[in-house]
Amino acid sequence: MSRASCEDVRDALLAGRPAEPELVEHAEECAQCAELFESEAALGRSLATAGSEGALDAALWGELDRELGEETGARAWLRSRPTRLRTALGLGGVLFVAALGLHHLRPNWGALSTPVLGAWLFAFIGAAALALRGALPVLGAAHPQKRALLAAAFGLPLLYGVGAALSFGGAPFVANPFFTSALSCFLYGTLLSLPLVALVWSLDCGVGSRARVFAGAAACGLAANAALLLHCPATDPAHLLAGHGAIGFFLAFVAWLCMR
């Protein structure tokens, strides 16, 4: 008499191993289990597969119900808005952060070329708007020029750092002492960007590649650079690269740490 039972046959079928000798021996003595082993255990395999799929579906539906239950509050409402509205809200946040730079205008404001200042301001805000498109992608869509977009979004503040003195003319205005002034601008710009960081995080639906998080960091860094453009009179490359251009990279590094 076989030492295996009908329960052993069931467990073996669910595990995908019905051909063990003890199970075959049991099937020779049990008419019900013998039917499961006919035609190379076709019936048993199909029943086992159907059962596992049902359990898997139940688990997936349970996980979905749990996630939907957590989608409450202001962030859930923002995440559920259409992509155009989410992007418009993000752009409004960029403009808000840039306008904060008007609170303490740079002391040489009146001596600057208005077209040059406006061109740089437009470049920062425009690049931030493009970065927001990558940070808040349409569901299921991928940005076709993702790498080029990120390179432009992170590179524009560096380009300004190198070319600001040439753009505005005259000798570079050096902010002294270097370390204190650069750290002051870096902290001030990062602080100004925090409302936008929180807004972009709230608008992120969590879909798309991880590059969207870096695009969001770049957009926040660009908004901070727009505000600092209105606030800081320095035009020497060392200060602008360390105190202004580094903000986007710092935010991207923090985002990378959070993802890990």
DRENPA-3360 file (N, C-alpha, C; in nm, 2 decimals, always signed):
BEGIN
1 = MSRASCED = +0.08/-0.12/+0.00/+0.00/+0.00/+0.00/+0.09/+0.12/+0.00 ~ +0.05/+0.22/-0.08/+0.13/+0.35/-0.09/+0.12/+0.43/+0.03 ~ +0.23/+0.49/+0.07/+0.24/+0.58/+0.19/+0.19/+0.72/+0.15 ~ +0.17/+0.75/+0.02/+0.13/+0.88/-0.02/-0.02/+0.89/+0.00 ~ -0.07/+1.02/+0.00/-0.22/+1.04/+0.02/-0.27/+1.13/-0.09 ~ -0.40/+1.15/-0.10/-0.45/+1.24/-0.20/-0.40/+1.39/-0.17 ~ -0.38/+1.42/-0.05/-0.33/+1.56/-0.02/-0.18/+1.57/-0.07 ~ -0.11/+1.46/-0.07/+0.03/+1.47/-0.12/+0.03/+1.49/-0.27;
9 = VRDALLAG = -0.07/+1.42/-0.34/-0.09/+1.44/-0.48/-0.12/+1.58/-0.51 ~ -0.21/+1.64/-0.44/-0.25/+1.78/-0.46/-0.13/+1.87/-0.45 ~ -0.06/+1.85/-0.34/+0.06/+1.94/-0.32/+0.16/+1.92/-0.43 ~ +0.18/+1.80/-0.47/+0.28/+1.78/-0.58/+0.24/+1.85/-0.71 ~ +0.11/+1.84/-0.74/+0.06/+1.90/-0.86/+0.08/+2.05/-0.86 ~ +0.05/+2.11/-0.74/+0.06/+2.25/-0.73/+0.21/+2.29/-0.74 ~ +0.30/+2.21/-0.69/+0.44/+2.24/-0.70/+0.50/+2.20/-0.84 ~ +0.42/+2.14/-0.93/+0.47/+2.10/-1.06/+0.55/+1.98/-1.07;
17 = RPAEPELV = +0.54/+1.88/-0.98/+0.62/+1.76/-0.97/+0.53/+1.64/-0.95 ~ +0.44/+1.60/-1.05/+0.35/+1.49/-1.03/+0.40/+1.35/-1.05 ~ +0.53/+1.34/-1.10/+0.57/+1.21/-1.15/+0.66/+1.13/-1.05 ~ +0.65/+1.16/-0.92/+0.72/+1.09/-0.82/+0.67/+0.95/-0.80 ~ +0.75/+0.85/-0.78/+0.71/+0.71/-0.77/+0.60/+0.68/-0.67 ~ +0.61/+0.74/-0.55/+0.51/+0.72/-0.45/+0.37/+0.77/-0.49 ~ +0.37/+0.88/-0.56/+0.24/+0.94/-0.61/+0.18/+0.85/-0.72 ~ +0.27/+0.80/-0.81/+0.21/+0.72/-0.91/+0.16/+0.59/-0.85;
25 = EHAEECAQ = +0.22/+0.54/-0.75/+0.18/+0.42/-0.68/+0.04/+0.44/-0.61 ~ +0.03/+0.56/-0.55/-0.10/+0.60/-0.49/-0.21/+0.61/-0.60 ~ -0.18/+0.66/-0.71/-0.28/+0.68/-0.82/-0.33/+0.54/-0.87 ~ -0.24/+0.44/-0.86/-0.28/+0.31/-0.91/-0.39/+0.25/-0.81 ~ -0.39/+0.30/-0.69/-0.49/+0.25/-0.59/-0.61/+0.34/-0.57 ~ -0.60/+0.47/-0.62/-0.71/+0.57/-0.60/-0.76/+0.61/-0.74 ~ -0.89/+0.58/-0.76/-0.95/+0.61/-0.89/-0.95/+0.76/-0.92 ~ -0.98/+0.84/-0.82/-0.99/+0.99/-0.84/-0.85/+1.04/-0.88;
33 = CAELFESE = -0.75/+1.00/-0.81/-0.62/+1.05/-0.84/-0.57/+1.00/-0.97 ~ -0.61/+0.88/-1.01/-0.57/+0.82/-1.13/-0.61/+0.91/-1.25 ~ -0.73/+0.97/-1.24/-0.78/+1.06/-1.35/-0.69/+1.18/-1.36 ~ -0.64/+1.22/-1.25/-0.55/+1.34/-1.26/-0.42/+1.31/-1.33 ~ -0.38/+1.18/-1.33/-0.25/+1.14/-1.39/-0.26/+1.09/-1.53 ~ -0.38/+1.09/-1.58/-0.40/+1.04/-1.72/-0.34/+1.14/-1.82 ~ -0.29/+1.09/-1.93/-0.24/+1.18/-2.04/-0.13/+1.27/-1.99 ~ -0.03/+1.20/-1.91/+0.08/+1.27/-1.86/+0.04/+1.38/-1.76;
41 = AALGRSLA = -0.06/+1.35/-1.68/-0.11/+1.44/-1.58/-0.17/+1.57/-1.63 ~ -0.23/+1.56/-1.75/-0.28/+1.68/-1.82/-0.39/+1.75/-1.73 ~ -0.48/+1.67/-1.68/-0.59/+1.73/-1.60/-0.54/+1.78/-1.47 ~ -0.45/+1.71/-1.40/-0.39/+1.76/-1.28/-0.31/+1.89/-1.30 ~ -0.23/+1.90/-1.40/-0.16/+2.02/-1.43/-0.25/+2.14/-1.45 ~ -0.35/+2.12/-1.53/-0.44/+2.23/-1.57/-0.52/+2.28/-1.44 ~ -0.56/+2.18/-1.36/-0.63/+2.22/-1.23/-0.53/+2.30/-1.14 ~ -0.41/+2.25/-1.13/-0.31/+2.32/-1.05/-0.28/+2.46/-1.10;
49 = TAGSEGAL = -0.27/+2.47/-1.23/-0.24/+2.60/-1.29/-0.36/+2.70/-1.27 ~ -0.48/+2.65/-1.29/-0.60/+2.73/-1.27/-0.61/+2.78/-1.12 ~ -0.57/+2.69/-1.03/-0.58/+2.73/-0.89/-0.48/+2.83/-0.85 ~ -0.36/+2.82/-0.91/-0.25/+2.91/-0.88/-0.28/+3.05/-0.94 ~ -0.34/+3.05/-1.06/-0.37/+3.18/-1.12/-0.48/+3.25/-1.04 ~ -0.58/+3.17/-0.99/-0.68/+3.23/-0.91/-0.62/+3.29/-0.78 ~ -0.53/+3.22/-0.72/-0.47/+3.28/-0.60/-0.39/+3.40/-0.63 ~ -0.32/+3.40/-0.74/-0.24/+3.51/-0.78/-0.33/+3.63/-0.81;
57 = DAALWGEL = -0.44/+3.61/-0.88/-0.53/+3.72/-0.91/-0.58/+3.78/-0.78 ~ -0.62/+3.69/-0.69/-0.67/+3.74/-0.56/-0.57/+3.83/-0.49 ~ -0.44/+3.78/-0.49/-0.33/+3.86/-0.43/-0.32/+4.00/-0.49 ~ -0.32/+4.00/-0.63/-0.31/+4.12/-0.70/-0.42/+4.22/-0.67 ~ -0.54/+4.16/-0.67/-0.66/+4.25/-0.64/-0.65/+4.30/-0.50 ~ -0.60/+4.22/-0.41/-0.59/+4.26/-0.27/-0.49/+4.38/-0.26 ~ -0.37/+4.36/-0.33/-0.27/+4.47/-0.33/-0.33/+4.60/-0.39 ~ -0.40/+4.58/-0.50/-0.46/+4.70/-0.56/-0.56/+4.77/-0.47;
65 = DRELGEET = -0.64/+4.69/-0.40/-0.74/+4.75/-0.31/-0.66/+4.83/-0.19 ~ -0.55/+4.77/-0.15/-0.47/+4.84/-0.04/-0.42/+4.97/-0.09 ~ -0.36/+4.97/-0.22/-0.30/+5.09/-0.27/-0.41/+5.20/-0.29 ~ -0.53/+5.16/-0.34/-0.63/+5.25/-0.36/-0.68/+5.31/-0.23 ~ -0.68/+5.23/-0.13/-0.72/+5.28/+0.00/-0.63/+5.38/+0.06 ~ -0.50/+5.38/+0.02/-0.40/+5.47/+0.06/-0.41/+5.60/-0.02 ~ -0.47/+5.60/-0.13/-0.48/+5.72/-0.22/-0.58/+5.82/-0.17 ~ -0.56/+5.88/-0.06/-0.65/+5.98/-0.01/-0.57/+6.11/+0.02;
73 = GARAWLRS = -0.64/+6.22/+0.04/-0.58/+6.34/+0.08/-0.54/+6.43/-0.04 ~ -0.47/+6.54/-0.01/-0.43/+6.64/-0.11/-0.34/+6.58/-0.22 ~ -0.24/+6.50/-0.18/-0.15/+6.45/-0.28/-0.22/+6.36/-0.37 ~ -0.31/+6.27/-0.32/-0.38/+6.18/-0.41/-0.47/+6.26/-0.51 ~ -0.52/+6.37/-0.46/-0.60/+6.45/-0.56/-0.51/+6.52/-0.66 ~ -0.40/+6.57/-0.63/-0.31/+6.63/-0.72/-0.26/+6.52/-0.82 ~ -0.22/+6.40/-0.78/-0.17/+6.30/-0.86/-0.28/+6.25/-0.96 ~ -0.41/+6.27/-0.93/-0.51/+6.22/-1.02/-0.55/+6.32/-1.12;
81 = RPTRLRTA = -0.49/+6.44/-1.12/-0.53/+6.55/-1.22/-0.47/+6.51/-1.35 ~ -0.53/+6.56/-1.46/-0.47/+6.54/-1.59/-0.33/+6.59/-1.60 ~ -0.25/+6.54/-1.70/-0.11/+6.57/-1.71/-0.09/+6.72/-1.74 ~ -0.18/+6.78/-1.83/-0.17/+6.92/-1.86/-0.18/+7.00/-1.74 ~ -0.28/+6.97/-1.65/-0.30/+7.05/-1.53/-0.19/+7.03/-1.44 ~ -0.14/+6.91/-1.42/-0.02/+6.89/-1.33/+0.10/+6.97/-1.38 ~ +0.12/+6.97/-1.51/+0.24/+7.04/-1.57/+0.22/+7.19/-1.55 ~ +0.09/+7.24/-1.56/+0.06/+7.38/-1.54/+0.09/+7.42/-1.40;
89 = LGLGGVLF = +0.05/+7.34/-1.30/+0.07/+7.37/-1.16/+0.22/+7.37/-1.13 ~ +0.29/+7.28/-1.19/+0.44/+7.28/-1.17/+0.50/+7.40/-1.23 ~ +0.46/+7.45/-1.35/+0.51/+7.57/-1.41/+0.48/+7.69/-1.32 ~ +0.36/+7.69/-1.26/+0.32/+7.80/-1.17/+0.42/+7.80/-1.05 ~ +0.46/+7.68/-1.00/+0.56/+7.67/-0.89/+0.69/+7.73/-0.93 ~ +0.73/+7.70/-1.06/+0.86/+7.75/-1.11/+0.86/+7.91/-1.11 ~ +0.75/+7.96/-1.16/+0.73/+8.11/-1.16/+0.73/+8.17/-1.02 ~ +0.67/+8.10/-0.93/+0.66/+8.15/-0.79/+0.80/+8.15/-0.73;
97 = VAALGLHH = +0.88/+8.05/-0.75/+1.02/+8.04/-0.70/+1.10/+8.15/-0.76 ~ +1.09/+8.17/-0.89/+1.17/+8.27/-0.96/+1.13/+8.41/-0.91 ~ +1.00/+8.43/-0.89/+0.96/+8.56/-0.84/+1.01/+8.59/-0.70 ~ +1.05/+8.49/-0.62/+1.10/+8.52/-0.49/+1.23/+8.59/-0.50 ~ +1.30/+8.58/-0.61/+1.42/+8.66/-0.63/+1.40/+8.81/-0.63 ~ +1.28/+8.85/-0.66/+1.25/+9.00/-0.66/+1.24/+9.06/-0.52 ~ +1.24/+8.97/-0.42/+1.23/+9.02/-0.28/+1.36/+9.10/-0.24 ~ +1.47/+9.06/-0.29/+1.60/+9.13/-0.26/+1.67/+9.14/-0.40;
105 = LRPNWGAL = +1.64/+9.24/-0.47/+1.70/+9.26/-0.60/+1.85/+9.28/-0.59 ~ +1.93/+9.24/-0.69/+2.07/+9.26/-0.70/+2.10/+9.41/-0.70 ~ +2.20/+9.45/-0.63/+2.23/+9.60/-0.62/+2.26/+9.66/-0.75 ~ +2.31/+9.59/-0.85/+2.35/+9.65/-0.98/+2.24/+9.63/-1.08 ~ +2.12/+9.62/-1.03/+2.00/+9.59/-1.12/+1.99/+9.70/-1.23 ~ +2.00/+9.83/-1.20/+1.98/+9.93/-1.29/+2.09/+9.94/-1.40 ~ +2.21/+9.89/-1.37/+2.32/+9.89/-1.46/+2.32/+9.78/-1.56 ~ +2.23/+9.68/-1.55/+2.24/+9.56/-1.63/+2.16/+9.58/-1.76;
113 = STPVLGAW = +2.20/+9.51/-1.86/+2.13/+9.51/-1.99/+2.00/+9.44/-1.97 ~ +1.89/+9.51/-1.99/+1.76/+9.44/-1.97/+1.73/+9.33/-2.07 ~ +1.77/+9.34/-2.20/+1.75/+9.22/-2.29/+1.83/+9.10/-2.25 ~ +1.95/+9.12/-2.21/+2.04/+9.01/-2.17/+1.98/+8.94/-2.04 ~ +1.94/+9.02/-1.94/+1.88/+8.97/-1.82/+1.76/+8.89/-1.85 ~ +1.67/+8.95/-1.94/+1.55/+8.89/-1.98/+1.57/+8.76/-2.05 ~ +1.68/+8.75/-2.13/+1.71/+8.63/-2.21/+1.75/+8.52/-2.12 ~ +1.83/+8.55/-2.02/+1.87/+8.44/-1.93/+1.76/+8.40/-1.84;
121 = LFAFIGAA = +1.67/+8.49/-1.80/+1.56/+8.46/-1.72/+1.46/+8.37/-1.80 ~ +1.44/+8.40/-1.92/+1.35/+8.32/-2.01/+1.41/+8.18/-2.03 ~ +1.54/+8.18/-2.05/+1.61/+8.05/-2.07/+1.59/+7.96/-1.95 ~ +1.61/+8.01/-1.83/+1.60/+7.93/-1.71/+1.46/+7.88/-1.69 ~ +1.36/+7.97/-1.71/+1.22/+7.93/-1.69/+1.17/+7.83/-1.80 ~ +1.22/+7.86/-1.92/+1.18/+7.77/-2.04/+1.24/+7.63/-2.02 ~ +1.37/+7.63/-1.98/+1.43/+7.50/-1.96/+1.36/+7.42/-1.84 ~ +1.32/+7.50/-1.74/+1.25/+7.43/-1.63/+1.11/+7.38/-1.67;
129 = ALALRGAL = +1.05/+7.45/-1.76/+0.92/+7.40/-1.81/+0.94/+7.27/-1.89 ~ +1.04/+7.26/-1.98/+1.07/+7.14/-2.05/+1.11/+7.03/-1.96 ~ +1.19/+7.06/-1.85/+1.22/+6.95/-1.76/+1.10/+6.90/-1.68 ~ +1.00/+6.99/-1.66/+0.88/+6.94/-1.59/+0.80/+6.84/-1.68 ~ +0.81/+6.86/-1.81/+0.75/+6.76/-1.90/+0.81/+6.62/-1.88 ~ +0.94/+6.62/-1.86/+1.00/+6.49/-1.83/+0.98/+6.44/-1.69 ~ +0.96/+6.53/-1.59/+0.93/+6.50/-1.46/+0.79/+6.45/-1.43 ~ +0.70/+6.50/-1.52/+0.55/+6.46/-1.50/+0.50/+6.40/-1.63;
137 = PVLGAAHP = +0.55/+6.28/-1.67/+0.52/+6.23/-1.80/+0.38/+6.18/-1.81 ~ +0.33/+6.18/-1.94/+0.19/+6.13/-1.97/+0.20/+5.98/-1.94 ~ +0.09/+5.92/-1.88/+0.09/+5.78/-1.84/+0.12/+5.69/-1.96 ~ +0.22/+5.61/-1.95/+0.25/+5.52/-2.06/+0.34/+5.57/-2.17 ~ +0.37/+5.70/-2.16/+0.45/+5.76/-2.27/+0.59/+5.79/-2.22 ~ +0.69/+5.78/-2.31/+0.83/+5.81/-2.28/+0.87/+5.93/-2.35 ~ +0.96/+6.01/-2.29/+1.01/+6.13/-2.35/+1.11/+6.09/-2.45 ~ +1.10/+6.13/-2.58/+1.19/+6.08/-2.68/+1.33/+6.13/-2.67;
145 = QKRALLAA = +1.35/+6.25/-2.61/+1.49/+6.31/-2.60/+1.53/+6.32/-2.45 ~ +1.51/+6.21/-2.38/+1.53/+6.22/-2.23/+1.67/+6.26/-2.19 ~ +1.77/+6.20/-2.25/+1.91/+6.23/-2.22/+1.95/+6.37/-2.26 ~ +1.90/+6.42/-2.37/+1.93/+6.55/-2.42/+1.87/+6.65/-2.33 ~ +1.74/+6.62/-2.29/+1.67/+6.71/-2.20/+1.74/+6.73/-2.06 ~ +1.78/+6.62/-2.01/+1.85/+6.62/-1.88/+1.99/+6.70/-1.89 ~ +2.06/+6.67/-2.00/+2.19/+6.74/-2.02/+2.16/+6.89/-2.03 ~ +2.06/+6.94/-2.10/+2.03/+7.08/-2.12/+1.99/+7.14/-1.98;
153 = AFGLPLLY = +1.90/+7.07/-1.91/+1.85/+7.12/-1.78/+1.96/+7.14/-1.68 ~ +2.05/+7.04/-1.67/+2.16/+7.05/-1.57/+2.27/+7.14/-1.63 ~ +2.29/+7.15/-1.76/+2.40/+7.22/-1.81/+2.38/+7.37/-1.83 ~ +2.25/+7.42/-1.83/+2.23/+7.56/-1.85/+2.28/+7.65/-1.74 ~ +2.26/+7.61/-1.61/+2.32/+7.69/-1.50/+2.48/+7.69/-1.51 ~ +2.53/+7.58/-1.56/+2.68/+7.58/-1.58/+2.72/+7.68/-1.69 ~ +2.64/+7.68/-1.80/+2.67/+7.77/-1.91/+2.66/+7.91/-1.86 ~ +2.56/+7.94/-1.78/+2.55/+8.08/-1.73/+2.67/+8.11/-1.64;
161 = GVGAALSF = +2.71/+8.02/-1.56/+2.83/+8.04/-1.47/+2.95/+8.08/-1.55 ~ +2.97/+8.01/-1.66/+3.09/+8.04/-1.74/+3.08/+8.17/-1.82 ~ +2.95/+8.20/-1.87/+2.94/+8.31/-1.96/+2.87/+8.43/-1.91 ~ +2.84/+8.44/-1.78/+2.77/+8.55/-1.72/+2.84/+8.68/-1.74 ~ +2.97/+8.68/-1.71/+3.05/+8.80/-1.72/+3.06/+8.85/-1.86 ~ +3.07/+8.76/-1.95/+3.08/+8.80/-2.09/+2.95/+8.85/-2.14 ~ +2.84/+8.80/-2.09/+2.70/+8.84/-2.13/+2.67/+8.98/-2.09 ~ +2.71/+9.01/-1.96/+2.68/+9.14/-1.91/+2.78/+9.25/-1.93;
169 = GGAPFVAN = +2.90/+9.20/-1.98/+3.01/+9.30/-2.01/+3.08/+9.35/-1.88 ~ +3.20/+9.40/-1.91/+3.28/+9.45/-1.80/+3.35/+9.34/-1.73 ~ +3.43/+9.38/-1.62/+3.51/+9.28/-1.55/+3.41/+9.20/-1.46 ~ +3.44/+9.07/-1.44/+3.36/+8.99/-1.35/+3.35/+9.05/-1.21 ~ +3.23/+9.05/-1.16/+3.20/+9.10/-1.02/+3.23/+8.98/-0.93 ~ +3.33/+8.99/-0.84/+3.37/+8.88/-0.75/+3.31/+8.90/-0.62 ~ +3.24/+8.80/-0.57/+3.18/+8.81/-0.43/+3.28/+8.75/-0.33 ~ +3.32/+8.83/-0.24/+3.42/+8.79/-0.13/+3.36/+8.79/+0.00;
177 = PFFTSALS = +3.40/+8.71/+0.10/+3.50/+8.59/+0.07/+3.43/+8.48/-0.01 ~ +3.51/+8.41/-0.09/+3.45/+8.32/-0.18/+3.37/+8.21/-0.12 ~ +3.42/+8.14/-0.02/+3.35/+8.02/+0.04/+3.22/+8.07/+0.10 ~ +3.22/+8.18/+0.18/+3.10/+8.22/+0.25/+3.00/+8.27/+0.16 ~ +3.04/+8.35/+0.05/+2.94/+8.40/-0.04/+2.88/+8.28/-0.13 ~ +2.96/+8.19/-0.17/+2.91/+8.08/-0.25/+2.82/+7.99/-0.17 ~ +2.85/+7.96/-0.04/+2.77/+7.88/+0.04/+2.64/+7.95/+0.07 ~ +2.65/+8.08/+0.09/+2.52/+8.16/+0.12/+2.43/+8.15/+0.00;
185 = CFLYGTLL = +2.48/+8.17/-0.12/+2.39/+8.16/-0.24/+2.33/+8.02/-0.26 ~ +2.42/+7.92/-0.23/+2.38/+7.78/-0.25/+2.26/+7.75/-0.15 ~ +2.28/+7.79/-0.02/+2.18/+7.76/+0.08/+2.05/+7.84/+0.05 ~ +2.07/+7.97/+0.01/+1.95/+8.05/-0.02/+1.87/+8.00/-0.14 ~ +1.94/+7.96/-0.24/+1.87/+7.91/-0.36/+1.81/+7.77/-0.33 ~ +1.87/+7.69/-0.26/+1.81/+7.56/-0.22/+1.69/+7.58/-0.13 ~ +1.70/+7.67/-0.04/+1.58/+7.70/+0.04/+1.46/+7.75/-0.04 ~ +1.49/+7.84/-0.14/+1.38/+7.89/-0.22/+1.32/+7.78/-0.31;
193 = SLPLVALV = +1.40/+7.68/-0.34/+1.34/+7.57/-0.43/+1.26/+7.47/-0.35 ~ +1.26/+7.47/-0.22/+1.19/+7.37/-0.14/+1.04/+7.36/-0.17 ~ +0.97/+7.48/-0.18/+0.83/+7.47/-0.21/+0.80/+7.40/-0.35 ~ +0.89/+7.42/-0.44/+0.87/+7.36/-0.57/+0.91/+7.21/-0.56 ~ +1.01/+7.17/-0.48/+1.04/+7.03/-0.46/+0.92/+6.96/-0.41 ~ +0.86/+7.02/-0.31/+0.74/+6.95/-0.25/+0.62/+6.94/-0.35 ~ +0.61/+7.04/-0.43/+0.50/+7.04/-0.53/+0.52/+6.93/-0.63 ~ +0.64/+6.93/-0.69/+0.67/+6.83/-0.79/+0.66/+6.69/-0.73;
201 = WSLDCGVG = +0.70/+6.67/-0.61/+0.68/+6.54/-0.54/+0.54/+6.50/-0.53 ~ +0.45/+6.60/-0.50/+0.31/+6.58/-0.48/+0.24/+6.55/-0.62 ~ +0.30/+6.60/-0.73/+0.24/+6.58/-0.86/+0.28/+6.46/-0.93 ~ +0.39/+6.40/-0.88/+0.45/+6.28/-0.94/+0.36/+6.16/-0.92 ~ +0.31/+6.10/-1.03/+0.23/+5.98/-1.03/+0.30/+5.85/-1.00 ~ +0.43/+5.86/-1.01/+0.51/+5.74/-0.98/+0.52/+5.65/-1.11 ~ +0.49/+5.70/-1.23/+0.50/+5.62/-1.35/+0.62/+5.67/-1.43 ~ +0.67/+5.59/-1.52/+0.78/+5.63/-1.61/+0.91/+5.58/-1.55;
209 = SRARVFAG = +1.02/+5.61/-1.62/+1.15/+5.57/-1.57/+1.20/+5.66/-1.45 ~ +1.30/+5.61/-1.39/+1.35/+5.69/-1.27/+1.42/+5.82/-1.32 ~ +1.44/+5.84/-1.45/+1.50/+5.97/-1.50/+1.40/+6.08/-1.47 ~ +1.27/+6.05/-1.45/+1.17/+6.16/-1.43/+1.21/+6.23/-1.30 ~ +1.26/+6.16/-1.20/+1.30/+6.22/-1.07/+1.41/+6.32/-1.09 ~ +1.51/+6.28/-1.17/+1.62/+6.37/-1.20/+1.58/+6.49/-1.28 ~ +1.48/+6.47/-1.37/+1.42/+6.59/-1.44/+1.35/+6.68/-1.35 ~ +1.28/+6.63/-1.25/+1.22/+6.72/-1.15/+1.32/+6.79/-1.07;
217 = AAACGLAA = +1.43/+6.73/-1.03/+1.54/+6.80/-0.96/+1.60/+6.91/-1.04 ~ +1.62/+6.88/-1.17/+1.68/+6.98/-1.26/+1.58/+7.10/-1.27 ~ +1.45/+7.08/-1.28/+1.35/+7.19/-1.29/+1.36/+7.27/-1.16 ~ +1.37/+7.21/-1.05/+1.38/+7.29/-0.92/+1.51/+7.37/-0.92 ~ +1.62/+7.31/-0.96/+1.75/+7.38/-0.97/+1.74/+7.50/-1.06 ~ +1.68/+7.48/-1.17/+1.66/+7.59/-1.27/+1.58/+7.71/-1.21 ~ +1.47/+7.67/-1.14/+1.39/+7.78/-1.08/+1.47/+7.85/-0.97 ~ +1.55/+7.78/-0.90/+1.64/+7.85/-0.80/+1.74/+7.94/-0.87;
225 = NAALLLHC = +1.80/+7.90/-0.98/+1.89/+7.98/-1.05/+1.83/+8.10/-1.11 ~ +1.70/+8.09/-1.15/+1.63/+8.21/-1.20/+1.61/+8.31/-1.09 ~ +1.58/+8.26/-0.97/+1.57/+8.35/-0.85/+1.70/+8.42/-0.82 ~ +1.81/+8.34/-0.82/+1.94/+8.39/-0.79/+1.99/+8.49/-0.89 ~ +1.94/+8.47/-1.02/+1.98/+8.57/-1.12/+1.93/+8.71/-1.09 ~ +1.81/+8.71/-1.03/+1.75/+8.84/-0.99/+1.81/+8.90/-0.86 ~ +1.88/+8.81/-0.78/+1.92/+8.84/-0.65/+2.07/+8.87/-0.63 ~ +2.15/+8.78/-0.70/+2.30/+8.79/-0.67/+2.37/+8.87/-0.78;
233 = PATDPAHL = +2.45/+8.96/-0.74/+2.52/+9.04/-0.84/+2.65/+8.98/-0.90 ~ +2.70/+8.87/-0.84/+2.82/+8.81/-0.88/+2.82/+8.76/-1.02 ~ +2.93/+8.77/-1.09/+2.94/+8.72/-1.23/+3.07/+8.64/-1.25 ~ +3.15/+8.62/-1.14/+3.27/+8.54/-1.16/+3.23/+8.39/-1.17 ~ +3.29/+8.32/-1.26/+3.25/+8.18/-1.28/+3.26/+8.09/-1.16 ~ +3.36/+8.11/-1.07/+3.38/+8.02/-0.96/+3.26/+8.03/-0.86 ~ +3.22/+8.15/-0.84/+3.10/+8.17/-0.75/+2.97/+8.11/-0.81 ~ +2.95/+8.14/-0.94/+2.83/+8.10/-1.00/+2.82/+7.95/-1.02;
241 = LAGHGAIG = +2.93/+7.88/-1.04/+2.93/+7.74/-1.06/+2.91/+7.67/-0.92 ~ +2.98/+7.72/-0.82/+2.97/+7.66/-0.69/+2.84/+7.70/-0.61 ~ +2.80/+7.82/-0.62/+2.69/+7.87/-0.54/+2.56/+7.86/-0.61 ~ +2.56/+7.86/-0.75/+2.43/+7.86/-0.83/+2.41/+7.72/-0.90 ~ +2.51/+7.69/-0.98/+2.50/+7.58/-1.07/+2.49/+7.44/-1.00 ~ +2.55/+7.44/-0.88/+2.55/+7.31/-0.80/+2.42/+7.28/-0.74 ~ +2.32/+7.37/-0.74/+2.19/+7.34/-0.67/+2.12/+7.22/-0.73 ~ +2.11/+7.22/-0.86/+2.04/+7.12/-0.93/+2.10/+6.98/-0.91;
249 = FFLAFVAW = +2.23/+6.98/-0.91/+2.31/+6.85/-0.89/+2.29/+6.80/-0.75 ~ +2.28/+6.90/-0.65/+2.26/+6.86/-0.52/+2.12/+6.80/-0.50 ~ +2.02/+6.86/-0.56/+1.89/+6.81/-0.55/+1.87/+6.67/-0.61 ~ +1.94/+6.65/-0.72/+1.94/+6.52/-0.79/+2.01/+6.42/-0.71 ~ +2.12/+6.46/-0.64/+2.19/+6.36/-0.55/+2.10/+6.32/-0.43 ~ +2.03/+6.41/-0.38/+1.93/+6.38/-0.27/+1.82/+6.29/-0.32 ~ +1.77/+6.32/-0.44/+1.67/+6.23/-0.50/+1.72/+6.09/-0.52 ~ +1.85/+6.08/-0.56/+1.91/+5.95/-0.58/+1.92/+5.87/-0.45;
257 = LCMR = +1.96/+5.94/-0.34/+1.97/+5.88/-0.21/+1.83/+5.83/-0.17 ~ +1.73/+5.91/-0.19/+1.59/+5.87/-0.15/+1.54/+5.75/-0.23 ~ +1.58/+5.74/-0.35/+1.54/+5.62/-0.43/+1.61/+5.50/-0.39 ~ +1.73/+5.51/-0.34/+1.80/+5.39/-0.29/+1.75/+5.34/-0.16;
% end
